[in-house]
Amino acid sequence: MIIETRMYLASSIASQPMMTTKVAPRHHCHHRATSPPNCSLAQHEPPHLHPLDPMNPRKTIDVVALSNLCLDIVVEVDQVPSQDAAIRKALLSSLTASPPPQSAWELGGNCNFLIAASRIGLKAVSLGCLGSDSYGNFLSSVLLQEGVHLLPILAEDPPPSPPPPQQQQQQLFSTLLCFVLVAPETQTHTFCSSYDFGPWPLLPRMGHLPSDAQSALANTSCLFINGFAFDDLPPEIVVTSAREARESGAAVFFDPGPRSWTFVAHHNDENENENNNNRGLDNRDRQQAFEELLNVTDVILMTEEEAEAVTGQSTPEQAAKWVLQRPKSVMSWCIIKQGGNGALLATNNSNNSRSNIGDGISFYYQPAVNVDVKDTVGCGDSFAAAIVLGFTQGHGINSVLALGNAVGAATAMAMGAGRNVAAAETVEQLLKSQIEELNNEGGDREVSAAAREALDILQASLRQKK
């Protein structure tokens, strides 16, 4: 699996090379897969039945993604800008006033996850905030074309009193834009958006989710949350949504992502802490919300760097143990994405009612798929979509990891995310090629078997969607 390297915050972005490379798999010892924990199985209803029909007694949604909808706008620059806040604020203001044409627009944020999920057969719903501007119309139109149902999360909120500051008033009714600044000559890129400057959360006065959103949480097999949700929504809304979804039988997935560094008490970057204070971010509130969210999370996904930031542990195995063995943990899977080396999955057998191994932590490794990498943006989101499919439908761990690696690799083969994330046909071909290559070269039989099972999972999901 390719590490998701996207960063929205100027203070935490380093310019990164955009280059084509070869993802070389590394073989590890493999445990034979065990079944995931009990959770509500994703159900597929006839096409005439609306996914939120209250007369339908079964789970009618496969996955709901909470917040973090944004539109990426690609802009070519001579060189990536300085990280000086004043310079970047002026640049953001200029870009927002005169944005590039629609040909430079692409969906970003949680849209990557939602589109990937829909393409591999999941019924996906977004709980998000869009403006009635041209950007919001474009984003909602593309999501609809991709089969993603969009539910606004501000529909029933009363007008705030007293009125918010002008900046927050604009944020309440404007679609969030993220400018992707690309310098072709130096093969570097960075990001610039309102997320960089706050104040956080961007929707500070939201006191509750509207009834349609609450219905979606009650009717989904999975709730997916990434760290940027805390930049949009008050922490209590994020945690309450997770708790209510889980109480209704959903599995809760959490990917803290590049925002991992804002959740931890041992965060010791003085400059970053000062920036956070200027944006209205209280690390203590985030830390408490993070702890509460972990207490109701079934599956967490992190890169190696994010896992170290969150746990303070120096190895993926130690980080996984730290997360899984927390005193109030109900977590079943901790997944560490290891870039070209594939992925590590640790499972807490005491939280896994289907496990026959006994108590303790078990580790599973799955190598990456060999592809030519064009861009890593959206790879982690695509990987997560495949893990949701496998976990909620009770498939074996090695085959779920194999599917996740293939979906992530398929996304890496194209430039950009959004509509460029993995197509199901590409994933199928990758898995077939991997199986053939392993069989012809006498490769690892367990890896080959996992790839075959992953292909079966994908094809069954696509048939069920039809």
C-alpha distance (Angstrom), angle and dihedral (degrees) to the residues before:
residue distance angle dihedral
M1 . . .
I2 3.77 . .
I3 3.78 116.0 .
E4 3.80 112.5 -111.3
T5 3.81 103.1 -121.3
R6 3.78 101.6 175.3
M7 3.79 115.7 131.1
Y8 3.80 125.4 -174.4
L9 3.80 99.1 -178.1
A10 3.77 116.4 86.0
S11 3.79 91.5 -151.8
S12 3.81 91.8 58.9
I13 3.80 101.2 37.6
A14 3.74 124.3 104.0
S15 3.76 116.6 -171.4
Q16 3.76 107.1 -101.3
P17 3.80 130.9 -154.2
M18 3.79 117.3 -110.5
M19 3.76 105.0 -147.5
T20 3.76 144.4 143.4
T21 3.78 114.7 -111.0
K22 3.77 140.1 157.6
V23 3.78 120.3 -103.5
A24 3.76 105.1 -140.2
P25 3.80 116.1 -161.8
R26 3.77 118.9 -131.7
H27 3.78 116.2 -151.5
H28 3.78 119.9 -134.5
C29 3.74 135.0 178.1
H30 3.81 109.0 -83.6
H31 3.74 132.8 -145.3
R32 3.77 113.4 -145.1
A33 3.78 107.3 -104.9
T34 3.78 121.7 -96.6
S35 3.79 124.9 -158.2
P36 3.81 119.2 -92.8
P37 3.80 122.4 -113.3
N38 3.75 125.5 -77.5
C39 3.78 112.6 -77.7
S40 3.76 137.8 144.5
L41 3.77 110.5 -69.2
A42 3.79 117.2 -128.1
Q43 3.78 110.7 -105.7
H44 3.79 126.6 -157.4
E45 3.81 117.7 -147.1
P46 3.82 128.3 -161.5
P47 3.82 112.6 -82.3
H48 3.83 93.4 -108.6
L49 3.82 92.1 62.8
H50 3.81 113.2 90.3
P51 3.81 110.1 -128.9
L52 3.82 90.9 -123.0
D53 3.83 97.8 43.3
P54 3.85 104.8 143.9
M55 3.82 89.9 -152.4
N56 3.80 90.2 65.8
P57 3.83 107.3 91.3
R58 3.80 95.6 -167.0
K59 3.79 131.4 76.3
T60 3.78 102.6 -81.6
I61 3.80 100.6 179.9
D62 3.79 125.8 62.9
V63 3.80 98.1 -159.7
V64 3.79 138.9 0.8
A65 3.81 119.4 -160.2
L66 3.79 116.5 -153.9
S67 3.81 119.1 -135.0
N68 3.86 126.8 -56.9
L69 3.80 98.7 114.2
C70 3.77 114.0 159.4
L71 3.77 141.5 153.5
D72 3.80 118.9 -123.5
I73 3.80 116.2 -145.3
V74 3.79 115.9 -167.1
V75 3.79 115.4 -142.0
E76 3.82 125.7 180.0
V77 3.80 114.3 -138.1
D78 3.79 133.6 179.8
Q79 3.80 89.9 -122.3
V80 3.77 135.4 -5.8
P81 3.81 110.4 -92.0
S82 3.76 127.7 -107.6
Q83 3.79 116.8 -91.0
D84 3.78 89.9 -124.8
A85 3.81 105.4 130.9
A86 3.81 95.4 -137.0
I87 3.80 92.5 51.4
R88 3.79 92.8 48.0
K89 3.81 93.5 46.5
A90 3.80 89.9 53.5
L91 3.80 90.4 47.3
L92 3.82 92.3 49.5
S93 3.79 90.7 49.8
S94 3.80 91.4 50.3
L95 3.81 94.3 46.7
T96 3.79 92.6 47.0
A97 3.80 91.7 50.8
S98 3.83 93.4 51.3
P99 3.82 109.6 20.9
P100 3.81 123.3 -178.7
P101 3.83 120.3 -98.0
Q102 3.79 122.9 -79.0
S103 3.80 90.8 -94.0
A104 3.82 86.8 74.3
W105 3.81 94.4 51.6
E106 3.79 123.8 104.0
L107 3.78 135.1 164.2
G108 3.79 117.7 -101.8
G109 3.80 143.3 170.6
N110 3.80 114.8 38.5
C111 3.81 89.9 -7.6
N112 3.82 87.3 82.8
F113 3.79 91.1 58.8
L114 3.81 93.6 42.5
I115 3.81 95.4 50.6
A116 3.81 92.3 46.1
A117 3.81 90.2 49.3
S118 3.79 92.9 50.4
R119 3.79 92.8 47.4
I120 3.80 92.7 55.9
G121 3.79 92.2 51.2
L122 3.81 106.4 -88.8
K123 3.79 123.6 134.5
A124 3.79 99.9 -125.3
V125 3.80 129.3 -167.2
S126 3.80 126.9 -172.3
L127 3.79 122.6 -149.1
G128 3.78 100.3 -162.1
C129 3.78 148.9 131.6
L130 3.80 121.9 -110.2
G131 3.76 130.4 169.6
S132 3.79 123.3 -125.6
D133 3.80 87.8 -116.2
S134 3.80 127.0 112.2
Y135 3.80 90.7 -92.0
G136 3.79 92.9 56.1
N137 3.79 91.5 45.6
F138 3.80 90.4 51.7
L139 3.80 93.5 47.5
S140 3.80 94.9 47.2
S141 3.81 91.0 46.6
V142 3.80 92.5 53.8
L143 3.81 92.8 46.4
L144 3.79 89.5 51.7
Q145 3.81 91.0 50.6
E146 3.81 88.3 51.2
G147 3.80 91.9 52.6
V148 3.82 96.1 -107.7
H149 3.81 117.1 140.4
L150 3.82 113.6 -139.8
L151 3.81 122.8 -151.6
P152 3.82 118.5 -174.9
I153 3.78 115.0 -131.9
L154 3.80 98.0 -155.7
A155 3.79 99.8 54.7
E156 3.80 97.4 107.3
D157 3.78 100.9 30.0
P158 3.83 111.5 117.6
P159 3.82 118.2 -125.9
P160 3.81 109.0 -83.1
S161 3.78 117.6 -107.7
P162 2.95 121.2 -124.6
P163 3.83 95.0 30.0
P164 3.81 114.5 -105.1
P165 3.81 122.1 -113.8
Q166 3.79 115.4 -76.7
Q167 3.80 92.8 -102.8
Q168 3.79 93.3 53.7
Q169 3.81 91.4 42.4
Q170 3.80 88.5 57.2
Q171 3.81 91.5 46.9
L172 3.81 91.2 52.8
F173 3.78 92.3 60.5
S174 3.81 104.7 26.4
T175 3.76 129.1 81.5
L176 3.79 112.7 -112.4
L177 3.80 112.2 -109.5
C178 3.78 125.8 -157.6
F179 3.80 115.3 -167.8
V180 3.79 114.1 -148.5
L181 3.79 105.3 -151.4
V182 3.80 111.1 -156.4
A183 3.82 125.3 -172.9
P184 3.84 104.1 -165.6
E185 3.79 96.9 -171.0
T186 3.80 93.8 56.2
Q187 3.83 94.5 32.4
T188 3.80 91.5 -129.6
H189 3.78 133.3 128.6
T190 3.79 140.0 -177.4
F191 3.81 138.2 175.2
C192 3.79 134.8 -115.8
S193 3.81 124.6 -171.6
S194 3.79 144.7 133.1
Y195 3.79 87.1 -86.1
D196 3.79 86.6 73.9
F197 3.77 95.7 64.5
G198 3.80 110.1 26.5
P199 2.95 142.0 161.6
W200 3.79 89.0 -147.3
P201 2.92 131.7 -112.0
L202 3.78 95.9 37.8
L203 3.83 89.4 -151.7
P204 3.81 99.0 42.2
R205 3.79 99.0 160.2
M206 3.78 99.3 55.6
G207 3.79 107.5 121.8
H208 3.79 100.3 176.6
L209 3.78 143.8 -3.7
P210 3.81 118.1 -99.0
S211 3.80 119.1 -103.5
D212 3.83 95.0 -101.3
A213 3.79 89.8 55.1
Q214 3.79 91.7 48.4
S215 3.80 89.2 49.8
A216 3.79 90.0 52.9
L217 3.81 90.7 52.7
A218 3.80 89.8 51.8
N219 3.80 92.5 49.0
T220 3.79 102.9 45.3
S221 3.78 131.3 96.7
C222 3.80 91.6 -149.1
L223 3.81 140.2 21.9
F224 3.81 115.9 -155.1
I225 3.82 118.9 -159.4
N226 3.78 128.0 177.0
G227 3.78 128.2 -167.5
F228 3.79 94.2 -101.1
A229 3.82 89.8 68.3
F230 3.80 86.2 78.7
D231 3.81 89.2 58.9
D232 3.82 90.8 55.4
L233 3.79 103.6 36.1
P234 3.81 137.1 38.5
P235 3.82 109.5 -95.0
E236 3.81 92.6 -116.7
I237 3.82 91.0 58.4
V238 3.81 91.6 52.6
V239 3.81 93.6 48.1
T240 3.80 94.4 42.8
S241 3.80 91.1 50.6
A242 3.80 90.5 53.1
R243 3.78 93.4 46.2
E244 3.82 93.7 48.5
A245 3.80 93.0 46.6
R246 3.79 91.9 51.0
E247 3.80 92.3 46.9
S248 3.81 86.5 55.5
G249 3.79 91.0 55.0
A250 3.82 101.7 -94.0
A251 3.78 125.7 137.0
V252 3.81 112.0 -121.9
F253 3.81 117.8 -138.7
F254 3.81 121.0 -168.0
D255 3.81 127.4 -170.6
P256 3.83 108.6 177.8
G257 3.81 90.2 -171.7
P258 3.81 121.9 173.2
R259 3.80 89.5 -16.3
S260 3.83 89.6 68.2
W261 3.79 91.2 102.8
T262 3.83 91.9 61.8
F263 3.80 95.2 58.7
V264 3.78 101.7 58.2
A265 3.80 132.4 92.5
H266 3.81 92.9 -148.6
H267 3.80 90.7 59.5
N268 3.83 101.3 129.3
D269 3.79 106.6 172.2
E270 3.83 102.3 123.8
N271 3.81 94.1 -164.7
E272 3.79 91.8 50.6
N273 3.80 91.7 46.7
E274 3.82 89.5 52.5
N275 3.81 90.5 49.3
N276 3.79 90.1 49.9
N277 3.80 91.2 52.1
N278 3.79 90.4 50.9
R279 3.81 89.5 53.1
G280 3.78 92.9 50.8
L281 3.80 93.8 -106.3
D282 3.80 117.1 146.8
N283 3.79 108.7 -163.7
R284 3.80 89.9 -159.4
D285 3.81 91.4 61.1
R286 3.78 90.6 46.6
Q287 3.77 92.9 47.7
Q288 3.81 91.6 52.2
A289 3.81 92.4 47.1
F290 3.80 90.2 46.4
E291 3.80 91.2 53.4
E292 3.80 91.6 48.2
L293 3.79 91.8 48.3
L294 3.81 91.6 50.7
N295 3.81 88.2 54.2
V296 3.82 90.9 63.8
T297 3.83 98.9 33.8
D298 3.80 119.4 113.7
V299 3.81 97.9 -175.9
I300 3.80 129.4 21.4
L301 3.81 124.0 -169.5
M302 3.82 123.5 -162.9
T303 3.77 141.2 155.8
E304 3.79 117.5 -118.1
E305 3.81 90.8 -101.2
E306 3.80 92.8 48.7
A307 3.80 92.0 47.5
E308 3.80 90.9 53.9
A309 3.81 91.0 47.7
V310 3.81 92.7 50.1
T311 3.80 98.2 43.0
G312 3.79 105.6 23.1
Q313 3.82 88.1 -131.0
S314 3.80 119.1 134.6
T315 3.83 100.8 -144.2
P316 3.81 131.2 50.2
E317 3.80 91.4 -122.6
Q318 3.81 92.6 52.8
A319 3.80 91.4 45.7
A320 3.81 91.3 51.5
K321 3.79 91.8 50.2
W322 3.81 90.7 49.2
V323 3.80 91.5 54.2
L324 3.80 97.8 41.5
Q325 3.79 96.5 44.9
R326 3.79 98.3 50.3
P327 3.85 109.8 133.6
K328 3.83 95.9 -110.3
S329 3.78 96.9 33.0
V330 3.80 119.7 141.4
M331 3.79 90.0 169.7
S332 3.79 119.3 134.1
W333 3.82 103.9 -179.1
C334 3.78 132.8 33.0
I335 3.82 112.4 -174.3
I336 3.79 122.7 -165.0
K337 3.81 114.6 -165.2
Q338 3.82 109.7 -143.7
G339 3.78 103.9 -173.2
G340 3.78 114.5 -133.3
N341 3.79 89.4 1.9
G342 3.79 93.0 66.6
A343 3.79 123.9 -127.9
L344 3.79 141.3 -48.4
L345 3.79 120.7 -145.5
A346 3.78 121.7 -168.1
T347 3.79 120.9 -169.2
N348 3.78 129.3 -162.8
N349 3.79 103.0 -136.8
S350 3.80 92.8 -164.0
N351 3.83 89.0 61.6
N352 3.80 92.5 44.7
S353 3.79 109.6 84.9
R354 3.83 91.0 -171.7
S355 3.79 94.9 53.5
N356 3.78 118.4 108.0
I357 3.80 94.2 -175.1
G358 3.80 95.4 86.5
D359 3.79 129.9 -130.3
G360 3.77 123.9 -24.3
I361 3.81 137.5 58.8
S362 3.81 123.8 -56.9
F363 3.81 123.9 -166.0
Y364 3.79 128.9 -147.5
Y365 3.82 127.1 -171.9
Q366 3.78 129.1 -164.3
P367 3.82 123.9 -177.6
A368 3.78 123.6 -126.7
V369 3.79 124.4 -100.5
N370 3.79 114.8 -104.7
V371 3.83 109.5 -115.1
D372 3.80 141.2 140.0
V373 3.80 104.7 -101.2
K374 3.80 117.8 -138.9
D375 3.80 99.7 165.3
T376 3.80 135.4 -5.5
V377 3.82 97.7 -156.0
G378 3.80 109.1 120.7
C379 3.81 96.0 12.1
G380 3.79 94.1 114.2
D381 3.80 91.4 47.3
S382 3.81 91.1 51.4
F383 3.80 91.4 46.6
A384 3.82 89.7 52.6
A385 3.81 92.2 52.6
A386 3.81 90.6 56.8
I387 3.80 91.8 48.0
V388 3.82 89.7 53.0
L389 3.81 90.0 53.0
G390 3.79 93.1 50.3
F391 3.79 98.0 41.9
T392 3.79 98.3 46.9
Q393 3.81 92.2 47.3
G394 3.80 95.1 48.9
H395 3.81 101.0 -115.3
G396 3.80 126.3 159.7
I397 3.78 119.7 -83.4
N398 3.81 100.0 -120.8
S399 3.80 92.8 48.6
V400 3.83 91.4 47.4
L401 3.80 90.5 51.6
A402 3.79 90.4 47.5
L403 3.80 90.5 52.9
G404 3.81 91.5 46.9
N405 3.80 91.9 51.2
A406 3.81 91.5 48.7
V407 3.81 94.2 49.1
G408 3.81 91.1 47.2
A409 3.80 91.5 47.5
A410 3.80 91.6 49.8
T411 3.80 88.9 56.0
A412 3.82 91.0 49.6
M413 3.80 90.2 59.0
A414 3.84 92.2 69.0
M415 3.80 133.0 57.8
G416 3.78 115.6 -106.9
A417 3.79 131.6 -2.3
G418 3.81 132.0 -107.3
R419 3.80 106.8 66.5
N420 3.80 88.4 6.4
V421 3.81 96.1 66.4
A422 3.78 119.8 113.1
A423 3.79 119.0 -48.5
A424 3.81 114.9 -146.7
E425 3.82 91.3 -123.9
T426 3.81 90.8 56.0
V427 3.79 91.9 49.7
E428 3.81 91.2 49.8
Q429 3.80 91.5 51.3
L430 3.79 92.5 48.0
L431 3.78 92.1 52.4
K432 3.81 92.6 46.5
S433 3.82 90.6 49.6
Q434 3.80 91.4 47.7
I435 3.80 91.6 51.1
E436 3.80 92.5 47.7
E437 3.80 92.9 47.2
L438 3.80 93.5 49.0
N439 3.80 92.4 47.0
N440 3.81 94.3 47.3
E441 3.80 94.1 47.0
G442 3.78 97.1 41.1
G443 3.79 92.0 -112.5
D444 3.76 130.1 171.5
R445 3.81 107.3 -47.4
E446 3.80 93.6 -152.0
V447 3.79 91.5 52.9
S448 3.80 89.8 49.1
A449 3.80 91.6 48.0
A450 3.81 91.0 49.5
A451 3.81 90.5 51.3
R452 3.81 91.0 50.5
E453 3.79 90.9 50.4
A454 3.81 90.2 46.8
L455 3.79 89.8 53.8
D456 3.80 90.2 50.8
I457 3.82 90.9 50.3
L458 3.78 92.5 51.3
Q459 3.78 95.4 46.0
A460 3.81 92.3 47.3
S461 3.80 90.5 50.6
L462 3.80 91.9 50.8
R463 3.79 91.9 48.5
Q464 3.78 91.2 50.3
K465 3.81 91.1 50.8
K466 3.81 90.6 56.8
